[in-house]
Amino acid sequence: MFFKAIYHMTSKQISIGIGIPMIVVGALLAVLLAPTQIQLKDTIEFIGSLIGILGVLIFIAGLFMRKTPQITS
């Protein structure tokens, strides 16, 4: 059931619901939180950048995803 629900998500839902929030969270971590933590600054910047990059990849994948016709038996 769960995989069937994910399979039928439209590309707009993937791009807006997953990609953009990941980009925002990654940017907030890298830009706002990292300067406040002196000892962990490099690690927080890395994790924030990684989350942002993954968000961009998911956003782009959502743009190029297309619905396939459902096979009925």
BELVEN-V281704 format. One line per field, one symbol per residue. phi: phi as a letter, one per 40 degrees, with the letter a starting at -180 (. if undefined). psi: psi as a letter, one per 40 degrees, with the letter a starting at -180 (. if undefined). A space follows every 50 residues. Layout:
# BELVEN-V281704
phi = ???
psi = ???
This chain:
# BELVEN-V281704
phi = .ccccccccccccccccbcccccccccccccccdccbccbdccccccccc cccccccccccccccbcbcccbb
psi = dddddddeiidddddddddddddddddddddddddehddedddddddddd dddddddddddddehihihhhi.
